[in-house]
């Protein structure tokens, strides 16, 4: 059973919630294959979020299915890899997600800081 008193538990909840935005943001920079995405997200977040393959690939499949990303096969360092690229819909989705979080964060912090006193 999870220990809700541990910050690591809550870090995981936050990471799961933000993973899709991190993926969209990384793909906005340049098309990437899965392993490069994992490395880029870890770098973007200073190691706070390091997606697992088991968590990343369902997100990429969802983005491909909804039209937020395309996938192509490319040879990268001698290996054929699936490379994901952000579409215009993906860019709009990133902006919508950022707008939602920017709107929510001040309310979240204010409400929880007040209730924690």
Secondary structure, DSSP 8 states (H G I E B T S, - for coil): ---TTSHHHHHHHHHHHHHHHHHHHHHHH--EEHHHHHHHHHHHTTTS----HHHHHHHHHHHHHHTSEEEEEEEETTEEEEEEEE-HHHHHHHHHHHHHHHHHHHHHHHHHHHHT-
